[in-house]
C-alpha cells in the first residue's frame, strides 16, 4: 500500500509542478539528431530601416546559409516598421501561421507568449552539444554563449528563460549643430544635462523684427526635436530614479516625477524650443536644413544626420553646412549617466515538427556569425552583439577609419557607434511583461498630448495631466495589465486533458484498491 | 437576378472607392484655372463650417471644421483598439487631407467616392504637408467627385503647385526615366525610395518633363499591389510616355501619390 501512496504522492507533485501554468520546453522537444534528409522552408520576417545596404546583408546571409544547408530554404519578408511586424505576428498567432524566425523586441515577445506555445524557449537549443551555440554539428563557425555580450543576452530573458537572441544593439544620442551652439555663446560639454539643452534651446528661439529666427534667418527653427518620446520619458524617469514599472508588471509611471517632467516639457513647447517627430517631422530633416540645434534620434539613424549624411530626405539645395557633434542623451546626473539599450532581437516560433524548429534555430544562430554581425552593424549606427565580431580585425579597422569617406565610414555614424560601445555599462532596459509594449507607448503618448495641448492653446496644468493619466490608462488598458509575466498564463487544453486523465486514473486505482481490500475482509 | 444586380453594384462601389483606377465619370465641368463646378452640389457650407479660404487662412494648430467630400481613402486600421483611416478629400474650392481620422470599420465602409462628410479636427503641418489631424467626422447628405486639375504646365513651379496641395490632379506627356536600383542598375521603378523593398511596398519612379525630373510614388496603403496602377508601374519601361492622375501630396516638397497611369 505504501508503494501506491508513494506513486500517488509523486503524481500529485508532478501535477503541482504543472499547476502554476508555466509553459516550459515541454512543447518543444529537441530531436536526437537533425534530419538532414528532409527539406525545410524557413520563413524569416525581418526589419530594415529602409536601407538597401541592410537588405543586401540579409540576402547575402540567406545565400551563404543556404549554401551551407542546401536542405533549408529561407524566405524573407521585409518590414520597415517593428510595429507592423508585431501586429502581423499577433494576427498570425491566432491562425497558427506565425513565421519561423522573426526580428523583434523582448516587449513584443512577452505579448506573443500569451498565445499557446508560440515562441520557443531557447535554453535547450542554446545548450545542445550538437546544434547549440558553438555546437559540434553546426556547419559554420557558431558563436559561443560567452561570446555574446552578457548585458544584451540578459535582455532576452523572460522569467528565467531565454526567448530570443540579441541581433543588433543601438541607443539614442544627441546630434548637435555645433556651429549654432557656439553662435549662441555656449560650449558643448562632454555630457549634456537637461538644463543645458533646454537653456540653449530657449536661446535659439530669439526672433528678428521681421519674424525670422535670429540664429538661422529662416522662418523655421525647432531648436530641440526628439524622435522617440517613449524613450525620452523612460530615460528621464530612469535618470531621476523615478517609478516606471517593476519586474512584476506593476505600473508606477503615474507619479509626481512624471508630472514634473510633463510640466517642464510643456513650458518649452510653449516657447517653441521643443517639438517632436510626431508633431513636426524627422529630426534629421530639420537638423540638415539648419532649422534645429539638437536632434535626438537613434544611433541607428546616424546615416541621416549632418551636412554630409549619405542619406537624406531633403533637397540638396535646402541643406546647410555645419559641424555635427554627437553626445549621449542629456542627463540629470552627469556622474551617473543612463541611456536606453534598444535594437532588434531574434525569436524562433514553435512548430509541430521539432526538426523545423531546429532548422529555424540554425538560421537564427547564423545571424550572430561575424559576417552578418559586422555587415549589418556597419550599415547604420548599430553595434555587433558579440565580442567575437567586435574584436575582429575587420571591425576594428572599420572603427578606426572614421571619416575616411561620407558613406561606409561616415564620421557621424562611427562617432555614434563608438559612443555606444563606450557606454554599454551605462545602458539599461525596461522590465518586460505582457503589456510592457503598451506602457512604453503610453509613456510617449503623454509627452505628445501635452505638446499638442500647449500648441492648441489648452491649459496644461495639474488637472490636464491628471486627465491625461486617466486617458492613457484607459487607452492602453494599463489597468488590466497582468501583474505577472505572460508565461504564467493558463494551461493549454492538451495539458488540461493530460492532467484530467491522470487524476481520473488515480481515482480508478484508489477505488480498485478499496474494493479489493473490502473483498479480502469479506472473505 | 437580384444576386447579379447586387454583385454588379458591389463591384461598381468597390471599383469607385479603390481610387486607383481611372476616375469614374462625374457630374462636373471645368470652370477654367483648373477648378471644377458640380451640378449636384453648390458648395454652400453649413453654419459654423469654414470655407476653403478660411481653412487656408487658419493658423496651424487651430481647430477647424470643414465640410468636404471623400475622393479616396487609405486602408482602415486599428490603433490600440481605436479605428483610424486617412482620407483624401476635396470640395469645390480645394483639398483637405484628413490624417488618421478616428472611425469604426463600419463607418469606413460607408464612405464611398464622393461621400460628403463634416470633419472637426486640428490644422497641422508635417514636413510641409498641411493636414487635419485628431479629427472626428460625420457623414452628411451630398455627393461630389472632383475632376483632376491638369497641372502639366505648372509642375516645375512649386510656388504655384503648392496652392493645389492634396488636390486630385493629372499630368500629361511624361517620360519615364531611370532610377538606380539597390545594385546600381538602371530600372524604371523601385520598391521603396532606394530599392530596399519588395513587392507590396511603396513604388517610386522617375519621370521627365521639359528637362526636369520628378519622383512619383504609388502609396501602397492607397493603391496596393493588386491595383491596376501598381501593376502598371511594375510594367513600365524607361522611355515610356505616360499620363498620370493622382493626389498632390507633399513631403519636403511635392510628392505626388499616383492612382492611375496611361501608357501612350
Interface residues (C-beta under 8 A of the other chain):
Chain A: X48 X50 X51 X52 X54 X55 X56 X77 X78 X80 X279 X280 X281 X282 X285 X313 X314 X315 X318 X438 X441 X452 X455 X456 X457 X475 X476 X477
Chain B: X61 X62 X63 X80 X81 X82 X122 X124 X126 X127 X134 X182 X192 X193 X194 X195 X196 X197 X198 X201 X251 X252 X253
